[in-house]
């Protein structure tokens, strides 16, 4: 069982930066791939970024590639999403998820956090 808690969301101006975190319980966290997803009002939840258990492999949605960076610190059981060059269209609730594989669809993850709101003003 893995419990995930996101933090670090907030309000930022366009062009600004924000780092959100996903803290996990459990001693086997390094075995799990972790993905970040986001959901804007009236839209489906979409993939943002993912990282393998070791941290060696990372994946990004085209819409955030070059602006967002995913990383993890397994000693702290935490995954981070550094978001630079934020745009109003990045406004959404951001969720982290953990699962046995690193994939870009929501169905591949077994555990989800409660989400953290990110709002980018123009």
DRENLUM-942760 format. One line per field, with one value per atom (N, C-alpha, C): residue in three letters; x, y, z. Coordinates in steps of 0.1 Angstrom, whole numbers, plus 5000, padded with zeros to 4 digits. Layout:
<nodes>
type: (ALA,...)
east: (X,...)
north: (Y,...)
up: (Z,...)
</nodes>
This chain:
<nodes>
type: (UNK,UNK,UNK,UNK,UNK,UNK,UNK,UNK,UNK,UNK,UNK,UNK,UNK,UNK,UNK,UNK,UNK,UNK,UNK,UNK,UNK,UNK,UNK,UNK,UNK,UNK,UNK,UNK,UNK,UNK,UNK,UNK,UNK,UNK,UNK,UNK,UNK,UNK,UNK,UNK,UNK,UNK,UNK,UNK,UNK,UNK,UNK,UNK,UNK,UNK,UNK,UNK,UNK,UNK,UNK,UNK,UNK,UNK,UNK,UNK,UNK,UNK,UNK,UNK,UNK,UNK,UNK,UNK,UNK,UNK,UNK,UNK,UNK,UNK,UNK,UNK,UNK,UNK,UNK,UNK,UNK,UNK,UNK,UNK,UNK,UNK,UNK,UNK,UNK,UNK,UNK,UNK,UNK,UNK,UNK,UNK,UNK,UNK,UNK,UNK,UNK,UNK,UNK,UNK,UNK,UNK,UNK,UNK,UNK,UNK,UNK,UNK,UNK,UNK,UNK,UNK,UNK,UNK,UNK,UNK,UNK,UNK,UNK,UNK,UNK,UNK,UNK,UNK,UNK,UNK,UNK,UNK,UNK,UNK,UNK,UNK,UNK,UNK,UNK,UNK,UNK,UNK,UNK,UNK,UNK,UNK,UNK,UNK,UNK,UNK,UNK,UNK,UNK,UNK,UNK,UNK,UNK,UNK,UNK,UNK,UNK,UNK,UNK,UNK,UNK,UNK,UNK,UNK,UNK,UNK,UNK,UNK,UNK,UNK,UNK,UNK,UNK,UNK,UNK,UNK,UNK,UNK,UNK,UNK,UNK,UNK,UNK,UNK,UNK,UNK,UNK,UNK,UNK,UNK,UNK,UNK,UNK,UNK,UNK,UNK,UNK,UNK,UNK,UNK,UNK,UNK,UNK,UNK,UNK,UNK,UNK,UNK,UNK,UNK,UNK,UNK,UNK,UNK,UNK,UNK,UNK,UNK,UNK,UNK,UNK,UNK,UNK,UNK,UNK,UNK,UNK,UNK,UNK,UNK,UNK,UNK,UNK,UNK,UNK,UNK,UNK,UNK,UNK,UNK,UNK,UNK,UNK,UNK,UNK,UNK,UNK,UNK,UNK,UNK,UNK,UNK,UNK,UNK,UNK,UNK,UNK,UNK,UNK,UNK,UNK,UNK,UNK,UNK,UNK,UNK,UNK,UNK,UNK,UNK,UNK,UNK,UNK,UNK,UNK,UNK,UNK,UNK,UNK,UNK,UNK,UNK,UNK,UNK,UNK,UNK,UNK,UNK,UNK,UNK,UNK,UNK,UNK,UNK,UNK,UNK,UNK,UNK,UNK,UNK,UNK,UNK,UNK,UNK,UNK,UNK,UNK,UNK,UNK,UNK,UNK,UNK,UNK,UNK,UNK,UNK,UNK,UNK,UNK,UNK,UNK,UNK,UNK,UNK,UNK,UNK,UNK,UNK,UNK,UNK,UNK,UNK,UNK,UNK,UNK,UNK,UNK,UNK,UNK,UNK,UNK,UNK,UNK,UNK,UNK,UNK,UNK,UNK,UNK,UNK,UNK,UNK,UNK,UNK,UNK,UNK,UNK,UNK,UNK,UNK,UNK,UNK)
east: (5008,5000,5009,5005,5013,5003,5006,4998,5006,5000,5006,5000,5008,5003,5010,5003,5009,5009,5019,5019,5027,5026,5034,5026,5013,5006,5003,4998,4995,4992,4992,4990,5003,5005,5017,5014,5021,5019,5025,5020,5025,5040,5047,5062,5069,5062,5068,5071,5075,5079,5073,5071,5065,5071,5073,5077,5067,5061,5052,5058,5054,5060,5049,5054,5045,5053,5048,5054,5047,5055,5049,5052,5043,5046,5051,5057,5061,5076,5081,5096,5100,5091,5094,5091,5091,5087,5096,5108,5117,5114,5105,5100,5089,5084,5072,5076,5070,5070,5060,5063,5054,5051,5038,5034,5027,5028,5021,5010,4998,4987,4980,4972,4965,4951,4942,4929,4923,4920,4914,4899,4892,4877,4871,4862,4855,4864,4876,4884,4888,4893,4897,4911,4914,4927,4937,4948,4958,4972,4980,4994,5002,5011,5021,5035,5039,5053,5053,5063,5065,5080,5083,5096,5097,5107,5109,5113,5112,5116,5130,5139,5153,5156,5146,5148,5156,5160,5169,5160,5148,5140,5129,5127,5117,5109,5097,5088,5080,5077,5069,5059,5048,5038,5045,5041,5047,5044,5032,5028,5037,5045,5053,5068,5071,5085,5093,5105,5113,5110,5098,5094,5093,5089,5087,5098,5102,5112,5108,5107,5103,5116,5116,5127,5123,5131,5127,5139,5136,5146,5141,5145,5140,5143,5154,5158,5147,5140,5130,5116,5115,5102,5094,5101,5094,5097,5087,5089,5085,5093,5091,5087,5080,5077,5081,5092,5096,5089,5082,5074,5079,5086,5091,5083,5084,5077,5062,5056,5042,5033,5022,5013,4999,4990,4976,4970,4973,4967,4973,4983,4988,4979,4970,4961,4953,4954,4947,4950,4943,4946,4956,4968,4978,4978,4978,4978,4991,4996,5006,5000,5007,5002,5014,5012,5023,5018,5027,5023,5035,5033,5044,5052,5046,5052,5052,5059,5059,5052,5040,5032,5025,5019,5013,4998,4992,4978,4974,4963,4958,4956,4952,4948,4960,4972,4984,4988,4982,4986,4976,4981,4973,4970,4979,4977,4977,4968,4967,4967,4972,4971,4958,4956,4944,4944,4956,4957,4961,4968,4971,4968,4962,4958,4969,4971,4981,4973,4974,4967,4977,4977,4986,4978,4981,4973,4981,4973,4979,4982)
north: (4988,5000,5013,5022,5034,5046,5055,5067,5079,5087,5099,5112,5122,5135,5145,5153,5164,5177,5185,5198,5208,5221,5231,5238,5235,5242,5257,5265,5279,5287,5300,5310,5316,5316,5322,5330,5340,5347,5340,5342,5336,5339,5329,5330,5327,5325,5322,5307,5303,5289,5285,5272,5265,5251,5247,5232,5226,5215,5208,5194,5189,5177,5166,5154,5142,5133,5133,5126,5113,5102,5088,5081,5073,5064,5051,5043,5030,5029,5017,5015,5010,5007,5002,5012,5024,5035,5034,5031,5031,5021,5011,5001,5007,5018,5023,5034,5033,5044,5055,5067,5078,5087,5090,5100,5112,5123,5135,5136,5139,5142,5155,5160,5173,5172,5180,5180,5194,5201,5214,5212,5223,5222,5219,5209,5205,5197,5193,5185,5172,5163,5150,5151,5142,5142,5138,5145,5143,5141,5133,5130,5143,5144,5155,5150,5142,5137,5124,5116,5103,5100,5093,5089,5075,5068,5054,5053,5041,5039,5044,5041,5045,5059,5066,5080,5081,5070,5071,5076,5070,5073,5083,5093,5103,5105,5109,5111,5123,5130,5143,5144,5150,5154,5165,5165,5175,5189,5191,5205,5210,5202,5207,5204,5197,5194,5206,5206,5218,5229,5227,5237,5230,5218,5210,5200,5197,5187,5178,5165,5156,5150,5148,5142,5135,5127,5120,5118,5118,5115,5103,5091,5079,5079,5085,5086,5093,5103,5111,5106,5096,5091,5102,5110,5122,5123,5127,5130,5145,5152,5166,5169,5180,5185,5200,5203,5217,5222,5233,5239,5253,5255,5268,5273,5286,5292,5289,5290,5286,5295,5288,5295,5294,5303,5301,5288,5282,5269,5257,5260,5250,5250,5259,5259,5246,5239,5226,5221,5211,5203,5193,5192,5183,5171,5159,5147,5139,5133,5123,5109,5099,5086,5076,5065,5055,5041,5034,5021,5013,5000,4991,4995,5002,5006,5021,5026,5040,5041,5046,5047,5061,5064,5078,5078,5067,5066,5064,5070,5069,5055,5046,5032,5024,5029,5021,5023,5032,5035,5031,5025,5019,5029,5039,5048,5062,5070,5084,5093,5105,5115,5123,5133,5140,5152,5156,5167,5180,5189,5202,5212,5223,5233,5242,5243,5252,5262,5275,5285,5295,5297,5306,5318,5329,5341,5348,5354,5360,5375)
up: (5000,5000,5000,4992,4991,4992,5001,5002,4997,4989,4982,4986,4989,4993,4985,4977,4969,4978,4974,4981,4972,4975,4968,4957,4955,4945,4950,4941,4944,4932,4934,4924,4919,4906,4901,4888,4885,4872,4861,4849,4837,4835,4831,4830,4843,4854,4866,4868,4880,4883,4896,4897,4908,4909,4921,4923,4932,4927,4935,4938,4950,4955,4957,4957,4960,4970,4982,4993,4994,4995,4996,5009,5013,5024,5019,5027,5023,5020,5024,5023,5009,5000,4987,4976,4979,4970,4958,4959,4947,4937,4940,4930,4921,4925,4918,4908,4896,4887,4892,4889,4894,4882,4881,4871,4877,4869,4873,4862,4866,4857,4862,4853,4857,4851,4857,4853,4854,4843,4843,4844,4848,4849,4835,4835,4823,4813,4817,4808,4815,4806,4811,4818,4827,4833,4822,4822,4812,4817,4810,4814,4813,4823,4823,4822,4831,4832,4840,4838,4846,4847,4858,4861,4866,4862,4866,4881,4886,4900,4904,4895,4897,4894,4887,4883,4870,4864,4852,4840,4839,4827,4831,4822,4824,4811,4812,4800,4802,4791,4792,4781,4785,4774,4766,4753,4744,4749,4755,4759,4771,4778,4789,4786,4776,4773,4772,4779,4779,4789,4796,4806,4820,4820,4833,4834,4847,4849,4861,4859,4869,4875,4888,4895,4907,4913,4926,4935,4948,4958,4966,4963,4969,4984,4988,5002,5010,5003,5010,5006,4997,4993,4986,4978,4973,4958,4950,4936,4934,4926,4924,4909,4907,4894,4894,4888,4887,4874,4876,4865,4862,4851,4847,4834,4832,4821,4820,4832,4833,4825,4819,4811,4817,4814,4819,4816,4805,4802,4810,4818,4828,4840,4842,4853,4854,4866,4867,4882,4885,4897,4893,4899,4896,4906,4900,4908,4905,4916,4913,4915,4909,4909,4909,4915,4916,4911,4904,4899,4895,4891,4889,4876,4867,4855,4852,4843,4839,4826,4826,4814,4814,4803,4802,4803,4807,4808,4823,4827,4841,4845,4836,4840,4845,4843,4847,4861,4868,4882,4892,4903,4913,4925,4927,4939,4934,4940,4936,4948,4947,4957,4955,4964,4964,4955,4950,4941,4948,4940,4945,4933,4937,4927,4922,4910,4904,4895,4898,4890,4885,4872,4865,4860,4864,4860,4848,4839,4828,4830)
</nodes>
